[in-house]
Amino acid sequence: MSSNNEMNQDFIVIGAGIIGLATAERLLAQGAAVTILERGTVGQESSWAGGGVLSPLCPWNYPDEVTRLTSYSASLFAAWVHSLHAASGIDPEYEMSGMLVLPPFDAHAAQQWCVAHEVKVEKNFSAPSATVPSFPTIGRDVWEQGDALLLPEVAQVRNPRLLRALHSRVKALGGHIIEQCAVHDIVTGGSRVQTLTTACGTFSAAQGYIVTAGAWSKQVLGQHALNLNIKPMRGQMLLFRFATAPLRPILLQDDLYLIYRRDGHLLIGSTLEDVGFNKQTTIAARNDLLERAQRLVPALGNMPLMQHWAGLRPASPHNIPTIGRHPQLDNLYINSGHFRYGVTMAPASASILLNEITGMPQPFDVAPYQAGWGI
Ligand SMILES: Cc1cc2nc3c(=O)[nH]c(=O)nc-3n(C[C@H](O)[C@H](O)[C@H](O)COP(=O)(O)OP(=O)(O)OC[C@H]3O[C@@H](n4cnc5c(N)ncnc54)[C@H](O)[C@@H]3O)c2cc1C
């Protein structure tokens, strides 16, 4: 299939989270006609709920398939966000705020990984540096557990703003978004998808159908999911607000992270809970996150909690998403299973899928993103 052919094609994208919107934007920019079917409202599920850290937490704990995707995305992100801001007037507040990894963590693995991947490490802060003026609130007991590592090039974005900018861009490019339109069934004939049955009627005759339904992707695929192992994994977040400009960078300790925003907001996350399609928040998680965060920022003890929410990540084994054509159905594609890093991986994943559809060269071997089908 040539890319020129592709310009005339039309696609139906199922699910309007960050992945569906980013995928639609890339297709629209190539001249394709795109309809997005969204069960609820655009960008209100996992993509809204996330923290917007544009890096794996402790990236040395992940396989190369994750690193390749996140590094490629990192190389695309600034320009992508800039173009969305310029086109939509909505600032996603992309910022290279850095990430301070606090002990305990595997310092040897971290150093080796940073050297191997040419990731900048600005400084190792060690115990007596508890006086480091940038981090005055962090208690001495934290520093006594070992050195901290500052990754200055880790960036962040405000997810709701990024989603609004992307939504606006997709509409401006002519994308047709239908909300309150859950896809119920994928009807096939031969080796092709023929029809989608949905809450808002049937859709057929598209050249390509793309599943970007996050944690619900396996449900949407139904019998066509083969051995795909994408399941919901709940994450809870807390939101506070400080009056004055808060500290930078992002703080990370184990699975706990604190993300400061320009306007004084502070996000605290997150839990990792295997509880099915359950988005309830819990008092136990709130107390646990707060207690651990207070050890890093004691002032939180006096602050009112502004908001507490939960989202369902599309969890995949080893955090490796599935991107590309269905192994048995020629006109069915998937871009899903980004688990903890869907915002981080969005521009790279959208590019890889576009290359797959148009037959353009890939930036690296993308075969591992087909392994999720399990066949
Ligand atoms: C608490 C938390 C913190 C996170 N922090 C970060 C972070 O700091 N950095 C990072 O990179 N990632 C983070 N993530 C992960 C990231 O948010 C996800 O990987 C990403 O949002 C997945 O995007 P998605 O578009 O695949 O899924 P979603 O945003 O969930 O979108 C899927 C869409 O499909 C729709 N849909 C479902 N079923 C159907 C159907 N039958 N028909 C039509 N539409 C349907 C849904 O309504 C939804 O809008 C976090 C996630 C959580 C929950």
The ligand as an SDF file (V2000), in Angstrom:
LIG
                    3D

 53 58  0  0  0  0  0  0  0  0999 V2000
   -3.4610    7.3110   38.0260 C   0  0  0  0  0  0  0  0  0  0  0  0
   -2.7590    7.2050   36.7130 C   0  0  0  0  0  0  0  0  0  0  0  0
   -1.5500    7.8450   36.5290 C   0  0  0  0  0  0  0  0  0  0  0  0
   -0.8930    7.7960   35.2960 C   0  0  0  0  0  0  0  0  0  0  0  0
    0.2510    8.5140   35.1070 N   0  0  0  0  0  0  0  0  0  0  0  0
    0.8500    8.5210   33.8970 C   0  0  0  0  0  0  0  0  0  0  0  0
    1.9860    9.3180   33.6590 C   0  0  0  0  0  0  0  0  0  0  0  0
    2.4330   10.0720   34.5320 O   0  0  0  0  0  0  0  0  0  0  0  0
    2.5680    9.2610   32.4290 N   0  0  0  0  0  0  0  0  0  0  0  0
    2.0870    8.4760   31.4190 C   0  0  0  0  0  0  0  0  0  0  0  0
    2.6600    8.4440   30.3290 O   0  0  0  0  0  0  0  0  0  0  0  0
    0.9850    7.7110   31.6260 N   0  0  0  0  0  0  0  0  0  0  0  0
    0.3610    7.7160   32.8280 C   0  0  0  0  0  0  0  0  0  0  0  0
   -0.7350    6.9350   33.0450 N   0  0  0  0  0  0  0  0  0  0  0  0
   -1.1390    5.9710   32.0090 C   0  0  0  0  0  0  0  0  0  0  0  0
   -1.8670    6.6210   30.8850 C   0  0  0  0  0  0  0  0  0  0  0  0
   -2.8220    7.4990   31.4150 O   0  0  0  0  0  0  0  0  0  0  0  0
   -2.4950    5.5480   29.9950 C   0  0  0  0  0  0  0  0  0  0  0  0
   -1.5200    4.6390   29.5430 O   0  0  0  0  0  0  0  0  0  0  0  0
   -3.1420    6.1920   28.7720 C   0  0  0  0  0  0  0  0  0  0  0  0
   -4.0320    7.1800   29.1830 O   0  0  0  0  0  0  0  0  0  0  0  0
   -3.8740    5.1910   27.9080 C   0  0  0  0  0  0  0  0  0  0  0  0
   -4.5210    5.9130   26.8990 O   0  0  0  0  0  0  0  0  0  0  0  0
   -5.6640    5.2580   26.0370 P   0  0  0  0  0  0  0  0  0  0  0  0
   -6.0820    6.2930   25.0570 O   0  0  0  0  0  0  0  0  0  0  0  0
   -5.1950    3.9430   25.5420 O   0  0  0  0  0  0  0  0  0  0  0  0
   -6.8240    4.9310   27.1040 O   0  0  0  0  0  0  0  0  0  0  0  0
   -8.0250    5.8240   27.6650 P   0  0  0  0  0  0  0  0  0  0  0  0
   -7.5960    7.1910   27.9760 O   0  0  0  0  0  0  0  0  0  0  0  0
   -8.6280    5.0330   28.7770 O   0  0  0  0  0  0  0  0  0  0  0  0
   -9.0070    5.9320   26.4390 O   0  0  0  0  0  0  0  0  0  0  0  0
   -9.7480    4.8400   25.9710 C   0  0  0  0  0  0  0  0  0  0  0  0
  -11.0810    5.3830   25.4710 C   0  0  0  0  0  0  0  0  0  0  0  0
  -11.8140    4.3270   24.8560 O   0  0  0  0  0  0  0  0  0  0  0  0
  -13.1740    4.5100   25.1730 C   0  0  0  0  0  0  0  0  0  0  0  0
  -13.9050    3.2650   24.9920 N   0  0  0  0  0  0  0  0  0  0  0  0
  -13.8750    2.1720   25.7960 C   0  0  0  0  0  0  0  0  0  0  0  0
  -14.7070    1.2300   25.3310 N   0  0  0  0  0  0  0  0  0  0  0  0
  -15.2720    1.7190   24.2010 C   0  0  0  0  0  0  0  0  0  0  0  0
  -16.2280    1.2210   23.2750 C   0  0  0  0  0  0  0  0  0  0  0  0
  -16.7670    0.0130   23.4340 N   0  0  0  0  0  0  0  0  0  0  0  0
  -16.6140    2.0010   22.2560 N   0  0  0  0  0  0  0  0  0  0  0  0
  -16.0880    3.2440   22.0750 C   0  0  0  0  0  0  0  0  0  0  0  0
  -15.1620    3.7790   22.9360 N   0  0  0  0  0  0  0  0  0  0  0  0
  -14.7690    3.0090   23.9850 C   0  0  0  0  0  0  0  0  0  0  0  0
  -13.1480    4.9900   26.6050 C   0  0  0  0  0  0  0  0  0  0  0  0
  -14.3620    5.6280   26.9790 O   0  0  0  0  0  0  0  0  0  0  0  0
  -11.9500    5.9240   26.5950 C   0  0  0  0  0  0  0  0  0  0  0  0
  -12.3060    7.2590   26.3390 O   0  0  0  0  0  0  0  0  0  0  0  0
   -1.4440    7.0140   34.2480 C   0  0  0  0  0  0  0  0  0  0  0  0
   -2.6750    6.3910   34.4260 C   0  0  0  0  0  0  0  0  0  0  0  0
   -3.3280    6.4890   35.6370 C   0  0  0  0  0  0  0  0  0  0  0  0
   -4.6720    5.8370   35.7910 C   0  0  0  0  0  0  0  0  0  0  0  0
  1  2  1  0
  2  3  1  0
  2 52  2  0
  3  4  2  0
  4  5  1  0
  4 50  1  0
  5  6  2  0
  6  7  1  0
  6 13  1  0
  7  8  2  0
  7  9  1  0
  9 10  1  0
 10 11  2  0
 10 12  1  0
 12 13  2  0
 13 14  1  0
 14 15  1  0
 14 50  1  0
 15 16  1  0
 16 17  1  0
 16 18  1  0
 18 19  1  0
 18 20  1  0
 20 21  1  0
 20 22  1  0
 22 23  1  0
 23 24  1  0
 24 25  2  0
 24 26  1  0
 24 27  1  0
 27 28  1  0
 28 29  2  0
 28 30  1  0
 28 31  1  0
 31 32  1  0
 32 33  1  0
 33 34  1  0
 33 48  1  0
 34 35  1  0
 35 36  1  0
 35 46  1  0
 36 37  1  0
 36 45  1  0
 37 38  2  0
 38 39  1  0
 39 40  1  0
 39 45  2  0
 40 41  1  0
 40 42  2  0
 42 43  1  0
 43 44  2  0
 44 45  1  0
 46 47  1  0
 46 48  1  0
 48 49  1  0
 50 51  2  0
 51 52  1  0
 52 53  1  0
M  END
$$$$
